[in-house]
Every structure is written in structure tokens, then in C-alpha cells.
């Protein structure tokens, strides 16, 4: 038997399908033709205390997913139909540690004091391994960017993610 979670940010959201499947859901929402990041499926809003309680690498893990989704969406928008291999190569190039580090350096001067603190926490956190195609410094900056995106996402600051994503695209010559 599935037990309903009393914490709304941990509940499962399935755009109205959850009730049909007997899954725990929170809130009333409906399926929209084009998502605008305002539906419960798109983000989880946590209190500042809850977000602060997540480890730096936990935030980076969430931010990695946010960055990957943004990159894939961008590639699919610009890639001709049926060119899956091309889309994959382009996505890999956008999400590489080197590309993320380049973008992170461009973003660093645009951050608020709170965002800068989160960014530095991510950059300075200890990681056990570094990918063979990235330097330790590149990986640290990539982790900082992912930590920031994870923090913003869990805080519900989606507009700010959009602003920063536009800067990332400019930094990577994707505009």
C-alpha cells in the first residue's frame, strides 16, 4: 500500500495521472500543451532551511540534471529531425566539464552575494574523482555551476535559472 507523504515537496507529481494510478500526489494541476515551468511536475520548491540542509554534492547532483535537461532541450530545438547522433554529440559538448567551466567563469561576476556563496561552496567542495578529459580546476567550476543550479531549482527560482542559462548559451556561442 502506498502511504501519502505529508511533505508536499517529496510527493510524486504525474500531471493528473497519479490519481488514476493510485499514486500519492499533492495539489491540483492539469496537463498543459506546453509546459511553462509552473506546473508541479517541473520543480520542487523547498524552504531555504531545507535547501541549506542539502550537501554541496547533493545540490550539484540536482543541478547536473537541470543543466542536462536545459542542454538537451536547446539541442532538440536546433537539431534537424532524425539526427539523433548529431544531437547526442552536441549535447555531450554542451554538458562537458570544460564547457560548464567556461560558462561558470562568465556567470561568476553576475551572481548575487547569496548565489556567489553557493557557487563558492560548490567550487570548493571535495570530489573523489575527476573525469579524464577535465582538469581539476575545470571540474571544480563545473561543480560550482551545477551546485548553483541545484540551489536555484530547489528554491523555486526558475526565472533566475532562465537568465543564467541565456548567459551560458552566450558564453558557449549557442545564441
C-alpha positions in Angstrom: 0.0 0.0 0.0 1.3 3.5 -0.9 1.4 5.9 2.0 0.7 9.5 1.4 3.6 11.8 2.1 2.8 14.7 4.3 5.8 16.7 2.8 4.4 18.2 -0.4 7.9 18.7 -1.9 8.6 15.0 -1.7 5.3 13.9 -3.2 5.1 12.4 -6.7 3.6 14.6 -9.4 2.2 13.0 -12.5 0.2 15.7 -14.3 -3.2 14.2 -13.2 -2.2 10.6 -13.9 -1.3 10.0 -10.3 -4.9 9.7 -9.2 -5.6 7.2 -11.9 -2.6 5.1 -10.9 -3.3 5.4 -7.1 -0.1 7.3 -6.6 0.4 10.0 -3.9 0.1 13.5 -5.3 -0.2 17.0 -4.0 -2.1 19.9 -5.3 -4.4 20.4 -8.2 -2.9 20.7 -11.6 -3.7 19.9 -15.2 -1.8 18.8 -18.2 -0.8 21.7 -20.4 0.1 21.5 -24.0 3.4 23.3 -23.4 4.9 23.4 -20.0 5.9 26.8 -18.7 7.8 25.5 -15.6 4.8 26.5 -13.4 3.4 23.0 -13.0 4.2 20.8 -10.0 6.0 18.3 -12.3 8.6 20.8 -13.2 10.1 21.9 -10.0 10.2 21.2 -6.3 10.0 24.2 -4.0 11.8 23.8 -0.7 12.2 26.2 2.1 15.5 28.0 2.5 16.3 25.8 5.5 15.6 22.6 3.6 17.9 23.7 0.7 20.7 24.7 3.1 20.4 21.2 4.7 21.4 19.6 1.4 25.1 18.8 0.9 27.0 20.6 -1.8 27.3 17.5 -3.8 23.6 16.8 -3.4 22.9 20.3 -4.9 25.4 19.6 -7.7 23.6 16.3 -8.4 20.3 18.1 -8.8 21.9 20.9 -10.8 23.6 18.4 -13.1 20.1 17.1 -14.0 18.8 20.7 -14.5 21.8 21.6 -16.7 21.4 18.4 -18.7 17.7 19.0 -19.3 18.3 22.6 -20.4 21.1 21.5 -22.8 19.1 18.6 -24.3 16.1 21.0 -24.8 18.3 23.5 -26.6 19.9 20.8 -28.8 16.5 19.3 -29.8 15.2 22.8 -30.6 18.0 23.4 -33.0 18.7 19.9 -34.4 17.0 18.6 -37.5 14.6 15.7 -37.1 16.2 12.3 -37.3 19.7 13.4 -36.5 19.9 11.7 -33.1 23.7 11.1 -33.3 24.3 14.7 -34.1 22.0 15.8 -31.2 23.9 13.5 -28.8 27.3 14.8 -29.8 26.1 18.4 -29.4 24.6 17.7 -26.0 27.8 16.0 -24.8 29.8 19.1 -25.9 27.4 21.4 -24.0 27.5 19.4 -20.8 31.2 18.6 -20.7 33.1 19.9 -17.7 35.1 22.2 -19.9 32.0 23.8 -21.4 30.4 24.2 -18.0 33.6 25.6 -16.5 33.8 28.2 -19.3 30.2 29.2 -18.7 30.7 29.3 -14.9 33.5 31.7 -15.2 31.3 34.0 -17.3 28.5 33.8 -14.7 30.6 34.3 -11.7 30.6 38.1 -12.0 26.8 38.3 -12.5 25.8 36.5 -9.3 24.2 38.0 -6.3 26.0 37.7 -2.9 23.9 34.7 -1.9 24.4 33.0 -5.3 28.2 33.7 -5.0 28.3 32.0 -1.6 26.5 28.9 -3.1 28.8 28.9 -6.1 31.9 29.0 -3.9 30.6 26.2 -1.7 30.2 24.1 -4.9 33.6 25.1 -6.3 35.4 24.3 -3.0 33.7 21.0 -2.2 35.8 17.9 -2.2 35.3 15.4 -5.0 36.9 12.0 -5.1 37.5 11.7 -8.8 37.8 14.0 -11.8 36.9 12.9 -15.4 39.9 12.2 -17.5 39.0 14.9 -20.0 38.9 17.7 -17.5 41.4 19.3 -15.2 40.7 19.6 -11.5 40.0 23.3 -11.9 37.5 22.8 -14.8 35.7 20.1 -12.7 35.6 22.4 -9.7 34.0 25.2 -11.8 31.6 22.8 -13.4 30.6 21.5 -9.9 30.1 25.1 -8.8 27.7 25.8 -11.7 25.8 22.6 -11.0 25.6 23.4 -7.3 24.2 26.9 -8.1 21.6 25.5 -10.5 20.6 22.8 -8.0 20.2 25.5 -5.3 18.1 27.8 -7.6 15.9 24.9 -8.8 15.1 23.6 -5.3 14.4 27.2 -4.2 11.9 27.6 -7.0 13.9 30.4 -8.7 13.2 29.3 -12.2 13.3 32.8 -13.7 16.8 33.2 -12.4 17.8 29.9 -13.9 16.5 31.1 -17.3 18.5 34.3 -17.0 21.7 32.5 -16.2 21.0 29.9 -18.9 20.9 32.7 -21.5 24.4 33.8 -20.3 25.6 30.2 -20.5 24.4 30.0 -24.1 26.2 33.2 -24.9 29.4 32.1 -23.3 29.3 28.8 -25.3 28.4 30.6 -28.6 25.0 29.0 -28.8 22.9 32.1 -29.3 
